[in-house]
Amino acid sequence: MTREKEVELLMKDGDTRSEAEKHLKDGAVIIEDLAENLGSYLDEWDVDEEDRGAYRNMIEKKIPAAGWGVVEDGGKTFYIMYVL
């Protein structure tokens, strides 16, 4: 994904261009395959079982977990993991 597309997706999540660029510089990550690979990501990130519900809710209901954004674009869902 190009840097410009990443900026565009962050802007769709409510950021200004400068905020989007700052978030990317700070390490924000846009994940395209979170729904398909949720278990693997949660294991990799060592998320406790009691905290996994927020991620499942984010996938099922498109309600962002704390520190996350959810953006629909071109028929795809993108999950933004912000660095706070």
N, C-alpha and C positions, 0 to 999 in steps of 0.2 A: 504494500500500500504506500502511496506517495505521501510525502510530508503535507502537501496541499490537501489531500483527501483527509488526512488525520485532523488538520486544522478545521476543515469543513465539518467533520463529524462533531468535534468539540463545540463548534459554533452552534450546531443544531441542538446541542445539549444546554445551550444558554450562555456560553462564553462569548466574550468579544474576541476579535482576532488576536489582540495582544494577550488576553488571558489564555487563550488556546495555545498560543506559541509558548507562553511561560509554563503552562502545565506540561507540555511536551518536553520542554527543556528540563523541567524538574523530574521527569521520568514517568509521566502518565503513559499508560499502555492501553491500546485498543485491541480487544480480543474478538475475533470473528467466530470462533468455534467453541465458545464457552458452553453453550447448550449441549452440543454433541459430546463434549469431553469434560463435563462438570466434575465427575468423580475423580478423574485423573488430576485436574487442576487442584481440587480441594485436598487431595492426598499430597500433591507436590508442595502446596502451601502449608501443609500440616494444620489444617483447620479442624478444630474439635467438633465432635459429632453434634453437640448442642448448638453450635454456631452455623451449621450447614443449612438449617432451615431458611435463613435469610437469603442464601444464595439460590436455593430451590425456588423460593418465592419470587426472586428477581427474574429467574428464567420463566416460570409459569405465568406470572402476572405482570411482568415488565415493570415491577416496582424496584427501583434501585436500592441496593443494600448501602449501608453507611460507607461513604467514600467512593461510591460508584455512580456511573451514569448509564442510561440505556437509551440508545438512539436507533430508530427505524430509518433505513435509507435504501431505496431501490429494492424493496421487498426483502431486505436482509436486516437482521438485528445485530447491532454492535454494542458491546459492553465495554465501558470505559472505566479502567481502574486508575483513579487519581492517586497521586502521592501527596499526602497531607502533612 
